[in-house]
């Protein structure tokens, strides 16, 4: 696989091969596009998270003075931008300035499936308390050329709008033999 340069991201967007909306030309860098944090966060309310159950959440609106994320919680935010492609593989990472504050933006799920389209859910975890603001440049997306036959994503997070809580409870448990 090879990564697209910033100029190539713009060209492919203009050709309709990838979606970034809204698109702000100043958010293009040498080989990525900067993503901004939307106006709400989700926070799980339970003390123990269970992948086989729907976990309750509460929605937090981010006020103008921001929200301080505590180090003992996972928060879910979403990009303002809708992103996706039927031909390229988007990968989302924290911007280096965000990472240097000890804020994990995509703890482990940085790969966006080919064919997925929607707001990217950020899995936010702070090493120490850190303040975040709606509209802040938080992450970056790169686009990669895949090798091989493309199978488009048609999963449970397709066309997501805003932060999405885990839906792993929708997956059938795997039988394990002793």
N, CA and C atoms as an extended XYZ file, in Angstrom:
534
Properties=species:S:1:pos:R:3:atomname:S:1:resname:S:1:resid:I:1 pbc="F F F"
N         0.849       -1.182        0.000 N   UNK     1
C         0.000        0.000        0.000 CA  UNK     1
C         0.891        1.240        0.000 C   UNK     1
N         0.376        2.302       -0.577 N   UNK     2
C         1.100        3.567       -0.575 CA  UNK     2
C         0.176        4.675       -0.102 C   UNK     2
N         0.775        5.655        0.578 N   UNK     3
C         0.023        6.763        1.162 CA  UNK     3
C        -0.141        7.884        0.134 C   UNK     3
N        -1.297        8.542        0.159 N   UNK     4
C        -1.535        9.690       -0.717 CA  UNK     4
C        -0.919       10.944       -0.115 C   UNK     4
N        -0.348       11.779       -0.951 N   UNK     5
C         0.131       13.085       -0.514 CA  UNK     5
C        -1.071       14.008       -0.330 C   UNK     5
N        -0.830       15.151        0.297 N   UNK     6
C        -1.904       16.126        0.468 CA  UNK     6
C        -2.508       16.560       -0.851 C   UNK     6
N        -1.650       16.838       -1.827 N   UNK     7
C        -2.144       17.249       -3.149 CA  UNK     7
C        -2.972       16.149       -3.805 C   UNK     7
N        -2.575       14.907       -3.602 N   UNK     8
C        -3.320       13.787       -4.185 CA  UNK     8
C        -4.653       13.574       -3.467 C   UNK     8
N        -4.693       13.846       -2.163 N   UNK     9
C        -5.962       13.782       -1.431 CA  UNK     9
C        -6.945       14.779       -2.047 C   UNK     9
N        -6.482       15.981       -2.292 N   UNK    10
C        -7.335       17.014       -2.903 CA  UNK    10
C        -7.796       16.563       -4.290 C   UNK    10
N        -6.879       16.054       -5.098 N   UNK    11
C        -7.222       15.613       -6.456 CA  UNK    11
C        -8.254       14.488       -6.414 C   UNK    11
N        -8.047       13.504       -5.560 N   UNK    12
C        -8.974       12.366       -5.474 CA  UNK    12
C       -10.327       12.809       -4.924 C   UNK    12
N       -10.324       13.770       -4.029 N   UNK    13
C       -11.590       14.299       -3.535 CA  UNK    13
C       -12.332       14.991       -4.672 C   UNK    13
N       -11.618       15.785       -5.454 N   UNK    14
C       -12.231       16.473       -6.581 CA  UNK    14
C       -12.775       15.500       -7.620 C   UNK    14
N       -12.137       14.330       -7.756 N   UNK    15
C       -12.601       13.290       -8.682 CA  UNK    15
C       -13.753       12.458       -8.105 C   UNK    15
N       -14.064       12.646       -6.819 N   UNK    16
C       -15.132       11.885       -6.174 CA  UNK    16
C       -14.694       10.524       -5.674 C   UNK    16
N       -13.391       10.285       -5.575 N   UNK    17
C       -12.885        8.985       -5.123 CA  UNK    17
C       -12.798        8.881       -3.606 C   UNK    17
N       -12.932       10.003       -2.917 N   UNK    18
C       -12.981        9.996       -1.457 CA  UNK    18
C       -13.843       11.157       -1.008 C   UNK    18
N       -14.403       11.010        0.178 N   UNK    19
C       -15.284       12.039        0.735 CA  UNK    19
C       -14.633       12.654        1.965 C   UNK    19
N       -14.589       13.960        1.989 N   UNK    20
C       -14.276       14.749        3.177 CA  UNK    20
C       -15.244       15.930        3.130 C   UNK    20
N       -16.200       15.949        4.064 N   UNK    21
C       -17.192       17.022        4.041 CA  UNK    21
C       -17.583       17.394        5.471 C   UNK    21
N       -17.494       18.650        5.844 N   UNK    22
C       -17.025       19.756        5.027 CA  UNK    22
C       -15.514       19.667        4.782 C   UNK    22
N       -15.099       20.287        3.702 N   UNK    23
C       -13.694       20.293        3.315 CA  UNK    23
C       -13.133       21.697        3.514 C   UNK    23
N       -12.042       21.800        4.275 N   UNK    24
C       -11.371       23.073        4.542 CA  UNK    24
C        -9.962       22.960        3.967 C   UNK    24
N        -9.653       23.668        2.887 N   UNK    25
C        -8.340       23.526        2.248 CA  UNK    25
C        -7.154       23.693        3.203 C   UNK    25
N        -7.299       24.524        4.232 N   UNK    26
C        -6.205       24.748        5.183 CA  UNK    26
C        -5.921       23.516        6.051 C   UNK    26
N        -6.801       22.540        6.028 N   UNK    27
C        -6.600       21.327        6.830 CA  UNK    27
C        -5.769       20.266        6.113 C   UNK    27
N        -5.391       20.543        4.864 N   UNK    28
C        -4.517       19.615        4.130 CA  UNK    28
C        -3.082       19.823        4.595 C   UNK    28
N        -2.375       18.705        4.831 N   UNK    29
C        -0.946       18.789        5.134 CA  UNK    29
C        -0.192       17.964        4.095 C   UNK    29
N         1.052       17.663        4.354 N   UNK    30
C         1.879       16.985        3.351 CA  UNK    30
C         1.330       15.622        2.942 C   UNK    30
N         0.714       14.883        3.867 N   UNK    31
C         0.165       13.573        3.505 CA  UNK    31
C        -1.044       13.192        4.355 C   UNK    31
N        -1.796       14.200        4.820 N   UNK    32
C        -2.987       13.910        5.613 CA  UNK    32
C        -3.948       15.085        5.570 C   UNK    32
N        -5.106       14.877        6.175 N   UNK    33
C        -6.112       15.923        6.320 CA  UNK    33
C        -6.474       15.993        7.802 C   UNK    33
N        -6.497       17.189        8.377 N   UNK    34
C        -6.812       17.372        9.794 CA  UNK    34
C        -8.309       17.262       10.043 C   UNK    34
N        -8.668       16.537       11.096 N   UNK    35
C       -10.060       16.356       11.499 CA  UNK    35
C       -10.327       17.122       12.789 C   UNK    35
N       -11.536       17.648       12.915 N   UNK    36
C       -11.910       18.448       14.076 CA  UNK    36
C       -12.944       17.730       14.928 C   UNK    36
N       -12.952       18.055       16.206 N   UNK    37
C       -13.855       17.431       17.169 CA  UNK    37
C       -15.231       18.079       17.115 C   UNK    37
N       -16.259       17.245       17.049 N   UNK    38
C       -17.640       17.720       17.038 CA  UNK    38
C       -18.093       18.230       18.392 C   UNK    38
N       -19.368       18.653       18.511 N   UNK    39
C       -19.848       19.355       19.706 CA  UNK    39
C       -20.268       18.479       20.887 C   UNK    39
N       -20.262       17.150       20.719 N   UNK    40
C       -20.720       16.293       21.814 CA  UNK    40
C       -19.737       15.150       22.067 C   UNK    40
N       -19.810       14.630       23.292 N   UNK    41
C       -19.057       13.441       23.687 CA  UNK    41
C       -20.037       12.447       24.286 C   UNK    41
N       -19.707       11.175       24.196 N   UNK    42
C       -20.418       10.140       24.943 CA  UNK    42
C       -19.482        9.642       26.026 C   UNK    42
N       -20.064        9.330       27.181 N   UNK    43
C       -19.296        8.741       28.272 CA  UNK    43
C       -20.096        7.549       28.786 C   UNK    43
N       -19.421        6.414       28.913 N   UNK    44
C       -20.074        5.245       29.492 CA  UNK    44
C       -20.359        5.530       30.962 C   UNK    44
N       -21.528        5.112       31.443 N   UNK    45
C       -21.908        5.394       32.825 CA  UNK    45
C       -21.666        4.219       33.752 C   UNK    45
N       -21.458        3.042       33.233 N   UNK    46
C       -21.213        1.876       34.078 CA  UNK    46
C       -19.757        1.786       34.511 C   UNK    46
N       -19.526        1.081       35.610 N   UNK    47
C       -18.159        0.884       36.106 CA  UNK    47
C       -17.439       -0.231       35.366 C   UNK    47
N       -18.209       -1.203       34.863 N   UNK    48
C       -17.633       -2.323       34.114 CA  UNK    48
C       -18.300       -2.348       32.739 C   UNK    48
N       -17.496       -2.370       31.690 N   UNK    49
C       -18.030       -2.431       30.329 CA  UNK    49
C       -18.077       -3.883       29.888 C   UNK    49
N       -19.193       -4.276       29.263 N   UNK    50
C       -19.424       -5.662       28.873 CA  UNK    50
C       -19.635       -5.730       27.362 C   UNK    50
N       -18.751       -6.431       26.628 N   UNK    51
C       -18.893       -6.487       25.173 CA  UNK    51
C       -20.126       -7.260       24.705 C   UNK    51
N       -20.768       -8.036       25.588 N   UNK    52
C       -21.965       -8.790       25.204 CA  UNK    52
C       -23.257       -8.105       25.624 C   UNK    52
N       -23.152       -6.877       26.119 N   UNK    53
C       -24.321       -6.106       26.531 CA  UNK    53
C       -24.217       -4.695       25.961 C   UNK    53
N       -25.367       -4.089       25.765 N   UNK    54
C       -25.376       -2.689       25.366 CA  UNK    54
C       -25.069       -1.860       26.614 C   UNK    54
N       -23.966       -1.134       26.579 N   UNK    55
C       -23.521       -0.368       27.744 CA  UNK    55
C       -24.161        1.013       27.746 C   UNK    55
N       -24.717        1.426       28.884 N   UNK    56
C       -25.360        2.749       28.933 CA  UNK    56
C       -24.333        3.876       28.825 C   UNK    56
N       -24.752        4.954       28.171 N   UNK    57
C       -23.902        6.136       28.002 CA  UNK    57
C       -24.696        7.388       28.360 C   UNK    57
N       -23.958        8.454       28.569 N   UNK    58
C       -24.586        9.772       28.688 CA  UNK    58
C       -23.904       10.688       27.692 C   UNK    58
N       -24.684       11.618       27.156 N   UNK    59
C       -24.137       12.571       26.197 CA  UNK    59
C       -23.732       13.849       26.913 C   UNK    59
N       -22.544       14.338       26.576 N   UNK    60
C       -22.050       15.598       27.130 CA  UNK    60
C       -21.921       16.599       25.997 C   UNK    60
N       -22.546       17.754       26.157 N   UNK    61
C       -22.341       18.846       25.201 CA  UNK    61
C       -21.090       19.584       25.620 C   UNK    61
N       -20.222       19.859       24.663 N   UNK    62
C       -18.979       20.549       24.983 CA  UNK    62
C       -19.264       22.049       25.015 C   UNK    62
N       -19.143       22.683       26.188 N   UNK    63
C       -19.398       24.128       26.273 CA  UNK    63
C       -18.224       24.913       25.682 C   UNK    63
N       -18.395       26.223       25.483 N   UNK    64
C       -17.318       27.033       24.910 CA  UNK    64
C       -16.002       26.957       25.687 C   UNK    64
N       -16.076       26.751       27.002 N   UNK    65
C       -14.845       26.656       27.802 CA  UNK    65
C       -14.226       25.262       27.764 C   UNK    65
N       -14.812       24.349       27.001 N   UNK    66
C       -14.274       23.009       26.843 CA  UNK    66
C       -14.706       22.063       27.947 C   UNK    66
N       -14.256       20.822       27.835 N   UNK    67
C       -14.532       19.774       28.820 CA  UNK    67
C       -13.199       19.162       29.215 C   UNK    67
N       -13.017       18.959       30.512 N   UNK    68
C       -11.812       18.293       30.993 CA  UNK    68
C       -12.081       16.793       31.019 C   UNK    68
N       -11.265       16.044       30.270 N   UNK    69
C       -11.370       14.591       30.262 CA  UNK    69
C       -10.540       14.049       31.415 C   UNK    69
N       -11.143       13.204       32.240 N   UNK    70
C       -10.396       12.605       33.340 CA  UNK    70
C        -9.677       11.356       32.847 C   UNK    70
N        -8.663       10.968       33.570 N   UNK    71
C        -7.801        9.875       33.129 CA  UNK    71
C        -8.395        8.494       33.371 C   UNK    71
N        -9.503        8.400       34.078 N   UNK    72
C       -10.052        7.085       34.413 CA  UNK    72
C       -11.246        6.681       33.555 C   UNK    72
N       -11.451        7.333       32.435 N   UNK    73
C       -12.629        7.096       31.604 CA  UNK    73
C       -12.271        7.031       30.132 C   UNK    73
N       -13.145        6.387       29.372 N   UNK    74
C       -13.103        6.436       27.918 CA  UNK    74
C       -14.232        7.374       27.497 C   UNK    74
N       -13.899        8.302       26.634 N   UNK    75
C       -14.878        9.226       26.077 CA  UNK    75
C       -14.941        8.977       24.576 C   UNK    75
N       -16.112        9.115       24.014 N   UNK    76
C       -16.284        8.956       22.581 CA  UNK    76
C       -16.689       10.297       21.985 C   UNK    76
N       -15.900       10.754       21.041 N   UNK    77
C       -16.210       11.978       20.311 CA  UNK    77
C       -16.371       11.624       18.848 C   UNK    77
N       -16.654       12.589       18.028 N   UNK    78
C       -16.790       12.334       16.597 CA  UNK    78
C       -16.206       13.495       15.818 C   UNK    78
N       -15.742       13.177       14.631 N   UNK    79
C       -15.249       14.221       13.742 CA  UNK    79
C       -16.422       15.058       13.234 C   UNK    79
N       -16.157       16.327       13.011 N   UNK    80
C       -17.131       17.187       12.348 CA  UNK    80
C       -17.307       16.693       10.912 C   UNK    80
N       -16.206       16.227       10.338 N   UNK    81
C       -16.182       15.814        8.933 CA  UNK    81
C       -16.724       14.394        8.748 C   UNK    81
N       -17.461       14.225        7.667 N   UNK    82
C       -17.824       12.877        7.200 CA  UNK    82
C       -16.710       12.456        6.246 C   UNK    82
N       -16.166       11.271        6.473 N   UNK    83
C       -15.096       10.794        5.608 CA  UNK    83
C       -15.394        9.387        5.130 C   UNK    83
N       -14.769        9.018        4.018 N   UNK    84
C       -14.887        7.660        3.517 CA  UNK    84
C       -14.424        7.570        2.076 C   UNK    84
N       -14.327        6.323        1.617 N   UNK    85
C       -13.941        6.061        0.235 CA  UNK    85
C       -14.307        4.629       -0.130 C   UNK    85
N       -14.704        4.443       -1.380 N   UNK    86
C       -14.936        3.095       -1.917 CA  UNK    86
C       -13.682        2.537       -2.576 C   UNK    86
N       -12.614        3.333       -2.631 N   UNK    87
C       -11.405        2.914       -3.339 CA  UNK    87
C       -10.138        2.978       -2.497 C   UNK    87
N       -10.180        3.705       -1.388 N   UNK    88
C        -8.989        3.940       -0.570 CA  UNK    88
C        -9.254        3.545        0.877 C   UNK    88
N        -8.187        3.299        1.617 N   UNK    89
C        -8.291        2.930        3.024 CA  UNK    89
C        -7.924        4.134        3.891 C   UNK    89
N        -8.895        4.734        4.594 N   UNK    90
C        -8.579        5.824        5.516 CA  UNK    90
C        -8.023        5.269        6.839 C   UNK    90
N        -7.025        5.938        7.375 N   UNK    91
C        -6.476        5.597        8.685 CA  UNK    91
C        -6.431        6.881        9.499 C   UNK    91
N        -6.968        6.833       10.719 N   UNK    92
C        -7.066        8.006       11.580 CA  UNK    92
C        -6.100        7.864       12.751 C   UNK    92
N        -5.355        8.920       13.008 N   UNK    93
C        -4.406        8.984       14.124 CA  UNK    93
C        -4.533       10.343       14.797 C   UNK    93
N        -3.990       10.434       16.001 N   UNK    94
C        -3.904       11.740       16.661 CA  UNK    94
C        -2.894       12.608       15.924 C   UNK    94
N        -3.086       13.893       15.966 N   UNK    95
C        -2.035       14.812       15.523 CA  UNK    95
C        -0.945       14.787       16.578 C   UNK    95
N         0.276       15.085       16.190 N   UNK    96
C         1.390       14.979       17.137 CA  UNK    96
C         1.210       15.912       18.331 C   UNK    96
N         0.661       17.105       18.120 N   UNK    97
C         0.431       18.027       19.234 CA  UNK    97
C        -0.567       17.459       20.234 C   UNK    97
N        -1.598       16.767       19.742 N   UNK    98
C        -2.580       16.125       20.610 CA  UNK    98
C        -1.922       14.991       21.389 C   UNK    98
N        -1.145       14.172       20.705 N   UNK    99
C        -0.469       13.046       21.355 CA  UNK    99
C         0.508       13.535       22.424 C   UNK    99
N         1.153       14.659       22.176 N   UNK   100
C         2.119       15.198       23.144 CA  UNK   100
C         1.448       15.716       24.407 C   UNK   100
N         0.130       15.860       24.375 N   UNK   101
C        -0.630       16.198       25.584 CA  UNK   101
C        -1.059       14.938       26.334 C   UNK   101
N        -0.704       13.765       25.809 N   UNK   102
C        -1.079       12.513       26.452 CA  UNK   102
C        -2.507       12.108       26.163 C   UNK   102
N        -3.054       12.568       25.035 N   UNK   103
C        -4.429       12.231       24.676 CA  UNK   103
C        -4.419       11.219       23.535 C   UNK   103
N        -4.896       10.034       23.838 N   UNK   104
C        -5.087        9.020       22.805 CA  UNK   104
C        -6.384        9.351       22.081 C   UNK   104
N        -6.338        9.389       20.769 N   UNK   105
C        -7.507        9.762       19.973 CA  UNK   105
C        -8.192        8.527       19.397 C   UNK   105
N        -7.415        7.598       18.932 N   UNK   106
C        -7.922        6.324       18.429 CA  UNK   106
C        -7.121        5.252       19.130 C   UNK   106
N        -7.590        4.828       20.290 N   UNK   107
C        -6.791        3.952       21.141 CA  UNK   107
C        -6.267        2.727       20.399 C   UNK   107
N        -7.111        2.051       19.651 N   UNK   108
C        -6.641        0.888       18.892 CA  UNK   108
C        -7.295        0.745       17.527 C   UNK   108
N        -8.395        1.427       17.283 N   UNK   109
C        -9.162        1.220       16.053 CA  UNK   109
C        -8.945        2.367       15.071 C   UNK   109
N        -7.751        2.404       14.465 N   UNK   110
C        -7.441        3.523       13.572 CA  UNK   110
C        -7.804        3.272       12.114 C   UNK   110
N        -8.044        2.040       11.747 N   UNK   111
C        -8.337        1.657       10.366 CA  UNK   111
C        -9.823        1.833       10.085 C   UNK   111
N       -10.154        2.591        9.042 N   UNK   112
C       -11.542        2.767        8.604 CA  UNK   112
C       -11.737        1.852        7.391 C   UNK   112
N       -12.760        1.032        7.417 N   UNK   113
C       -12.984        0.086        6.324 CA  UNK   113
C       -13.294        0.791        5.014 C   UNK   113
N       -12.825        0.213        3.918 N   UNK   114
C       -13.156        0.707        2.582 CA  UNK   114
C       -14.664        0.578        2.398 C   UNK   114
N       -15.289        1.642        1.963 N   UNK   115
C       -16.735        1.644        1.773 CA  UNK   115
C       -17.493        2.250        2.940 C   UNK   115
N       -16.821        2.448        4.077 N   UNK   116
C       -17.455        3.093        5.218 CA  UNK   116
C       -17.565        4.585        4.947 C   UNK   116
N       -18.671        5.168        5.336 N   UNK   117
C       -18.863        6.608        5.184 CA  UNK   117
C       -19.589        7.125        6.409 C   UNK   117
N       -19.063        8.185        7.010 N   UNK   118
C       -19.724        8.774        8.168 CA  UNK   118
C       -18.763        9.596        8.988 C   UNK   118
N       -19.253       10.032       10.137 N   UNK   119
C       -18.389       10.722       11.088 CA  UNK   119
C       -17.520        9.673       11.761 C   UNK   119
N       -16.256        9.971       11.921 N   UNK   120
C       -15.347        9.056       12.599 CA  UNK   120
C       -15.531        9.193       14.099 C   UNK   120
N       -15.719        8.079       14.788 N   UNK   121
C       -15.778        8.111       16.248 CA  UNK   121
C       -14.366        8.056       16.794 C   UNK   121
N       -14.026        9.033       17.623 N   UNK   122
C       -12.736        9.061       18.302 CA  UNK   122
C       -12.896        8.359       19.648 C   UNK   122
N       -11.992        7.438       19.966 N   UNK   123
C       -11.979        6.786       21.278 CA  UNK   123
C       -10.946        7.538       22.105 C   UNK   123
N       -11.408        8.474       22.902 N   UNK   124
C       -10.526        9.399       23.614 CA  UNK   124
C       -10.165        8.870       24.998 C   UNK   124
N        -8.883        8.860       25.291 N   UNK   125
C        -8.405        8.479       26.620 CA  UNK   125
C        -7.233        9.381       26.978 C   UNK   125
N        -7.328       10.038       28.118 N   UNK   126
C        -6.294       10.967       28.565 CA  UNK   126
C        -5.376       10.293       29.580 C   UNK   126
N        -4.083       10.478       29.416 N   UNK   127
C        -3.104        9.957       30.372 CA  UNK   127
C        -3.214       10.733       31.688 C   UNK   127
N        -3.470       12.018       31.594 N   UNK   128
C        -3.762       12.863       32.743 CA  UNK   128
C        -4.888       13.778       32.294 C   UNK   128
N        -5.543       14.494       33.209 N   UNK   129
C        -6.653       15.346       32.771 CA  UNK   129
C        -6.215       16.314       31.667 C   UNK   129
N        -7.050       16.404       30.637 N   UNK   130
C        -6.772       17.293       29.508 CA  UNK   130
C        -8.093       17.914       29.041 C   UNK   130
N        -8.052       19.178       28.660 N   UNK   131
C        -9.249       19.892       28.213 CA  UNK   131
C        -9.363       19.784       26.694 C   UNK   131
N       -10.576       19.497       26.219 N   UNK   132
C       -10.837       19.469       24.779 CA  UNK   132
C       -11.966       20.458       24.471 C   UNK   132
N       -11.959       20.935       23.237 N   UNK   133
C       -12.921       21.935       22.784 CA  UNK   133
C       -13.598       21.466       21.502 C   UNK   133
N       -14.874       21.788       21.364 N   UNK   134
C       -15.567       21.540       20.103 CA  UNK   134
C       -14.887       22.358       19.016 C   UNK   134
N       -14.649       21.752       17.881 N   UNK   135
C       -14.032       22.441       16.757 CA  UNK   135
C       -12.519       22.418       16.766 C   UNK   135
N       -11.906       21.874       17.817 N   UNK   136
C       -10.440       21.843       17.852 CA  UNK   136
C        -9.923       20.811       16.851 C   UNK   136
N        -8.791       21.117       16.231 N   UNK   137
C        -8.137       20.155       15.350 CA  UNK   137
C        -7.522       19.099       16.251 C   UNK   137
N        -7.982       17.861       16.104 N   UNK   138
C        -7.669       16.805       17.058 CA  UNK   138
C        -6.903       15.647       16.441 C   UNK   138
N        -7.237       15.317       15.209 N   UNK   139
C        -6.710       14.100       14.584 CA  UNK   139
C        -6.379       14.381       13.129 C   UNK   139
N        -5.865       13.365       12.469 N   UNK   140
C        -5.593       13.465       11.037 CA  UNK   140
C        -5.962       12.147       10.377 C   UNK   140
N        -6.393       12.240        9.133 N   UNK   141
C        -6.708       11.045        8.362 CA  UNK   141
C        -5.749       10.972        7.182 C   UNK   141
N        -5.226        9.776        6.965 N   UNK   142
C        -4.425        9.500        5.776 CA  UNK   142
C        -5.223        8.541        4.907 C   UNK   142
N        -4.908        8.525        3.626 N   UNK   143
C        -5.584        7.630        2.689 CA  UNK   143
C        -4.535        6.770        2.011 C   UNK   143
N        -4.810        5.478        1.955 N   UNK   144
C        -3.857        4.489        1.440 CA  UNK   144
C        -4.473        3.721        0.284 C   UNK   144
N        -3.651        3.417       -0.724 N   UNK   145
C        -4.072        2.590       -1.868 CA  UNK   145
C        -4.035        1.119       -1.440 C   UNK   145
N        -5.156        0.411       -1.499 N   UNK   146
C        -5.155       -1.002       -1.144 CA  UNK   146
C        -4.611       -1.867       -2.287 C   UNK   146
N        -4.209       -3.066       -1.950 N   UNK   147
C        -3.754       -4.047       -2.934 CA  UNK   147
C        -4.721       -5.220       -2.865 C   UNK   147
N        -5.224       -5.671       -3.998 N   UNK   148
C        -6.140       -6.812       -4.027 CA  UNK   148
C        -7.576       -6.394       -4.247 C   UNK   148
N        -8.444       -7.406       -4.244 N   UNK   149
C        -9.871       -7.183       -4.482 CA  UNK   149
C       -10.484       -6.395       -3.331 C   UNK   149
N       -11.268       -5.405       -3.664 N   UNK   150
C       -11.920       -4.565       -2.657 CA  UNK   150
C       -13.303       -5.128       -2.346 C   UNK   150
N       -13.572       -5.303       -1.058 N   UNK   151
C       -14.901       -5.670       -0.569 CA  UNK   151
C       -15.361       -4.499        0.295 C   UNK   151
N       -16.472       -3.896       -0.073 N   UNK   152
C       -16.939       -2.691        0.613 CA  UNK   152
C       -17.589       -3.011        1.961 C   UNK   152
N       -17.334       -2.158        2.918 N   UNK   153
C       -17.907       -2.260        4.260 CA  UNK   153
C       -19.411       -2.039        4.197 C   UNK   153
N       -20.151       -2.867        4.925 N   UNK   154
C       -21.594       -2.702        5.051 CA  UNK   154
C       -21.988       -3.124        6.461 C   UNK   154
N       -21.331       -2.526        7.449 N   UNK   155
C       -21.495       -2.965        8.827 CA  UNK   155
C       -22.360       -2.060        9.674 C   UNK   155
N       -22.309       -2.341       10.949 N   UNK   156
C       -23.205       -1.717       11.915 CA  UNK   156
C       -22.931       -0.238       12.191 C   UNK   156
N       -21.790        0.284       11.746 N   UNK   157
C       -21.480        1.698       11.964 CA  UNK   157
C       -21.596        2.532       10.675 C   UNK   157
N       -22.097        1.929        9.598 N   UNK   158
C       -22.223        2.638        8.312 CA  UNK   158
C       -23.107        3.873        8.476 C   UNK   158
N       -22.714        4.968        7.836 N   UNK   159
C       -23.446        6.243        7.856 CA  UNK   159
C       -23.619        6.807        9.264 C   UNK   159
N       -22.617        6.591       10.106 N   UNK   160
C       -22.704        7.076       11.482 CA  UNK   160
C       -22.763        8.596       11.514 C   UNK   160
N       -23.492        9.089       12.492 N   UNK   161
C       -23.639       10.522       12.687 CA  UNK   161
C       -23.378       10.794       14.165 C   UNK   161
N       -22.313       11.532       14.453 N   UNK   162
C       -21.946       11.788       15.841 CA  UNK   162
C       -21.221       10.595       16.443 C   UNK   162
N       -20.822       10.705       17.718 N   UNK   163
C       -20.082        9.609       18.346 CA  UNK   163
C       -20.953        8.363       18.494 C   UNK   163
N       -20.353        7.208       18.258 N   UNK   164
C       -21.075        5.939       18.313 CA  UNK   164
C       -20.499        5.062       19.421 C   UNK   164
N       -21.358        4.627       20.329 N   UNK   165
C       -20.941        3.686       21.369 CA  UNK   165
C       -20.677        2.323       20.727 C   UNK   165
N       -19.962        1.490       21.437 N   UNK   166
C       -19.658        0.148       20.939 CA  UNK   166
C       -20.947       -0.630       20.671 C   UNK   166
N       -20.946       -1.309       19.563 N   UNK   167
C       -22.047       -2.223       19.236 CA  UNK   167
C       -21.522       -3.652       19.157 C   UNK   167
N       -20.467       -3.940       19.898 N   UNK   168
C       -19.914       -5.295       19.870 CA  UNK   168
C       -20.929       -6.314       20.366 C   UNK   168
N       -21.913       -5.875       21.140 N   UNK   169
C       -22.962       -6.773       21.615 CA  UNK   169
C       -23.816       -7.311       20.468 C   UNK   169
N       -23.757       -6.694       19.304 N   UNK   170
C       -24.486       -7.185       18.126 CA  UNK   170
C       -23.801       -8.400       17.498 C   UNK   170
N       -22.526       -8.596       17.798 N   UNK   171
C       -21.774       -9.709       17.226 CA  UNK   171
C       -22.093      -10.988       17.996 C   UNK   171
N       -22.248      -12.071       17.258 N   UNK   172
C       -22.537      -13.364       17.906 CA  UNK   172
C       -21.308      -13.833       18.678 C   UNK   172
N       -21.515      -14.326       19.914 N   UNK   173
C       -20.376      -14.863       20.651 CA  UNK   173
C       -19.768      -16.068       19.943 C   UNK   173
N       -18.473      -16.201       20.048 N   UNK   174
C       -17.772      -17.311       19.427 CA  UNK   174
C       -17.731      -18.479       20.408 C   UNK   174
N       -18.108      -19.644       19.929 N   UNK   175
C       -18.035      -20.840       20.774 CA  UNK   175
C       -16.583      -21.284       20.902 C   UNK   175
N       -16.164      -21.529       22.123 N   UNK   176
C       -14.808      -21.974       22.371 CA  UNK   176
C       -14.884      -23.358       23.005 C   UNK   176
N       -14.203      -24.299       22.393 N   UNK   177
C       -14.229      -25.642       22.963 CA  UNK   177
C       -13.086      -25.802       23.968 C   UNK   177
N       -13.352      -26.631       24.973 N   UNK   178
C       -12.358      -26.841       26.032 CA  UNK   178
C       -11.265      -27.799       25.609 C   UNK   178
